[in-house]
């Protein structure tokens, strides 16, 4: 996740994006476990589902 070796800050705007860092960490783990990188992708959902929102709803 966010360590001295790997930062949570965006290269473009220097803002912290923990959602993206978590997604990338899971992606890297799955690839390391043998999942073909072409079959998966990662996406941080911070702008869409923020912490502290009254209700997060997921469309089915």
N, CA and C of each residue as an Amber inpcrd file, in Angstrom:
protein
   180
   0.8390000  -1.1660000   0.0000000   0.0000000   0.0000000   0.0000000
   0.8940000   1.2420000   0.0000000   0.6570000   2.1610000   0.8750000
   1.4250000   3.3920000   0.9090000   2.5980000   3.2260000   1.8720000
   3.7630000   3.0770000   1.3310000   4.9690000   2.9060000   2.1310000
   6.0150000   3.8840000   1.6460000   7.1870000   3.7940000   2.2280000
   8.2730000   4.6530000   1.7810000   8.6530000   4.3410000   0.3360000
   8.4940000   3.0660000  -0.0500000   8.8330000   2.6670000  -1.4070000
   7.7410000   3.0300000  -2.4080000   6.4880000   3.0170000  -1.9640000
   5.3670000   3.2780000  -2.8730000   4.4960000   4.3720000  -2.2790000
   4.3040000   5.4250000  -3.0210000   3.5530000   6.5780000  -2.5330000
   2.0960000   6.5210000  -2.9670000   1.2240000   7.1610000  -2.1870000
  -0.1970000   7.2780000  -2.5270000  -0.4680000   8.5760000  -3.2730000
   0.5380000   9.3600000  -3.4970000   0.3470000  10.6580000  -4.1220000
   0.3960000  10.5530000  -5.6370000  -0.4820000  11.2950000  -6.2740000
  -0.5570000  11.3130000  -7.7300000   0.6760000  12.0060000  -8.3060000
   1.2010000  11.4610000  -9.3730000   2.3370000  12.0900000 -10.0480000
   1.9270000  13.4130000 -10.6890000   0.6650000  13.4850000 -11.1420000
   0.2010000  14.6780000 -11.8560000  -0.0600000  15.8580000 -10.9390000
  -0.8500000  15.6360000  -9.8820000  -1.2640000  16.7750000  -9.0730000
  -0.8040000  16.6950000  -7.6240000  -0.0030000  15.7060000  -7.2800000
   0.5720000  15.5320000  -5.9460000  -0.4790000  15.3550000  -4.8600000
  -1.7280000  15.0070000  -5.2260000  -2.7670000  14.7580000  -4.2400000
  -2.7590000  13.2880000  -3.8500000  -3.1720000  13.0190000  -2.6440000
  -3.2150000  11.6600000  -2.1200000  -4.4180000  10.9230000  -2.6980000
  -4.1870000   9.7370000  -3.2020000  -5.2650000   8.9310000  -3.7610000
  -5.1420000   7.5090000  -3.2350000  -5.6370000   7.3070000  -2.0270000
  -5.5430000   6.0100000  -1.3790000  -6.3470000   4.9530000  -2.1240000
  -7.4730000   5.3360000  -2.6900000  -8.3130000   4.3970000  -3.4380000
  -7.5400000   3.7860000  -4.6010000  -6.8530000   4.6080000  -5.3490000
  -6.0690000   4.1240000  -6.4810000  -4.8980000   3.2650000  -5.9990000
  -4.2630000   3.6770000  -4.9200000  -3.1390000   2.9060000  -4.3780000
  -3.5930000   1.5230000  -3.9340000  -4.7560000   1.4380000  -3.2970000
  -5.2940000   0.1360000  -2.8780000  -5.5930000  -0.7440000  -4.0840000
  -6.2350000  -0.1670000  -5.0750000  -6.5810000  -0.9250000  -6.2820000
  -5.3180000  -1.4470000  -6.9670000  -4.3000000  -0.6210000  -7.0690000
  -3.0400000  -1.0180000  -7.7100000  -2.3560000  -2.1180000  -6.9090000
  -2.4050000  -2.0150000  -5.5990000  -1.7950000  -3.0300000  -4.7430000
  -2.4550000  -4.3970000  -4.9600000  -3.7730000  -4.4230000  -5.0170000
  -4.4970000  -5.6720000  -5.2560000  -4.1890000  -6.2070000  -6.6460000
  -4.1520000  -5.3340000  -7.6370000  -3.8080000  -5.7160000  -9.0110000
  -2.4250000  -6.3790000  -9.0380000  -1.4490000  -5.7290000  -8.4210000
  -0.0860000  -6.2800000  -8.3980000  -0.0530000  -7.6400000  -7.7090000
  -0.8060000  -7.7780000  -6.6190000  -0.8620000  -9.0470000  -5.9010000
  -1.4310000 -10.1510000  -6.7910000  -2.5340000  -9.8570000  -7.4720000
  -3.1570000 -10.8600000  -8.3320000  -2.2470000 -11.2730000  -9.4830000
  -1.5510000 -10.3170000 -10.0680000  -0.6090000 -10.6290000 -11.1470000
   0.5220000 -11.5060000 -10.6040000   0.9990000 -11.1790000  -9.4190000
   2.0640000 -11.9740000  -8.8030000   1.5950000 -13.3970000  -8.5050000
   0.3030000 -13.5700000  -8.2440000  -0.2670000 -14.8900000  -7.9670000
  -0.5440000 -15.6930000  -9.2380000  -0.3020000 -15.0960000 -10.4100000
  -0.4250000 -15.8390000 -11.6570000  -1.5970000 -15.4430000 -12.5430000
  -2.3930000 -14.4620000 -12.1330000  -3.4910000 -13.9980000 -12.9750000
  -2.8950000 -13.1950000 -14.1370000  -3.3260000 -13.4890000 -15.3350000
  -2.8360000 -12.7820000 -16.5150000  -3.2240000 -11.3010000 -16.4430000
  -2.2390000 -10.4220000 -16.5450000  -2.4900000  -8.9830000 -16.4280000
  -3.4600000  -8.4640000 -17.4880000  -3.5930000  -9.1830000 -18.5980000
  -4.5130000  -8.7510000 -19.6630000  -5.9770000  -8.9660000 -19.2800000
  -6.2180000  -9.8130000 -18.2810000  -7.5920000 -10.1410000 -17.8840000
  -8.1530000  -9.1920000 -16.8250000  -7.3020000  -8.3950000 -16.2030000
  -7.7570000  -7.5190000 -15.1240000  -7.2510000  -6.1000000 -15.3250000
  -7.8890000  -5.1760000 -14.6550000  -7.4240000  -3.7890000 -14.6320000
  -7.7610000  -3.2210000 -13.2680000  -7.1390000  -2.1120000 -12.9230000
  -7.4340000  -1.4960000 -11.6370000  -7.9470000  -0.0790000 -11.8560000
  -8.7950000   0.3320000 -10.9170000  -9.4290000   1.6370000 -11.0090000
  -9.7470000   2.1190000  -9.6020000  -9.2670000   3.2970000  -9.2740000
  -9.6070000   3.9000000  -7.9830000 -10.9580000   4.6010000  -8.1010000
 -11.8390000   4.3720000  -7.1460000 -13.2020000   4.9230000  -7.2150000
 -13.4100000   6.1170000  -6.2780000 -12.3480000   6.7440000  -5.8430000
 -12.4490000   7.8460000  -4.8940000 -13.4190000   8.9340000  -5.3210000
 -13.3720000   9.4330000  -6.5260000 -14.3010000  10.5010000  -6.8880000
 -15.7660000  10.0650000  -6.8710000 -16.0040000   8.7960000  -7.1350000
 -17.3700000   8.3110000  -7.2600000 -17.9830000   7.9100000  -5.9170000
 -17.2040000   7.2790000  -5.0650000 -17.6810000   6.7870000  -3.7840000
 -16.7740000   7.3140000  -2.6790000 -17.0270000   8.5130000  -2.2300000
 -16.1740000   9.1360000  -1.2280000 -16.5290000   8.6590000   0.1740000
 -15.5520000   8.6840000   1.0510000 -15.8000000   8.3580000   2.4510000
 -16.6150000   9.4750000   3.0770000 -17.4990000   9.1330000   3.9620000
 -18.2880000  10.1340000   4.6380000 -19.5660000  10.5140000   3.9090000
 -19.7890000   9.9490000   2.7410000 -21.0270000  10.2270000   2.0160000
 -22.1700000   9.6070000   2.8090000 -23.3410000  10.2200000   2.7350000
 -24.4810000   9.7240000   3.5010000 -24.8300000   8.3000000   3.1320000
 -24.8000000   7.9990000   1.8390000 -25.1410000   6.6330000   1.4170000
 -24.4390000   6.3280000   0.1050000 -23.6960000   5.2710000   0.1010000
 -23.0790000   4.7890000  -1.1290000 -23.9820000   3.7230000  -1.7090000
 -24.4290000   3.9150000  -2.9190000 -25.2720000   2.9200000  -3.5590000
 -24.5500000   2.3820000  -4.7710000 -24.6590000   1.1160000  -4.9650000
 -24.0280000   0.4660000  -6.1120000 -25.1240000  -0.0320000  -7.0400000
 -25.0040000   0.3170000  -8.2990000 -25.9970000  -0.1310000  -9.2840000
 -25.7670000  -1.6000000  -9.5790000 -26.8110000  -2.3420000  -9.6550000
 -26.6920000  -3.7800000  -9.9330000 -26.7630000  -4.0370000 -11.4190000
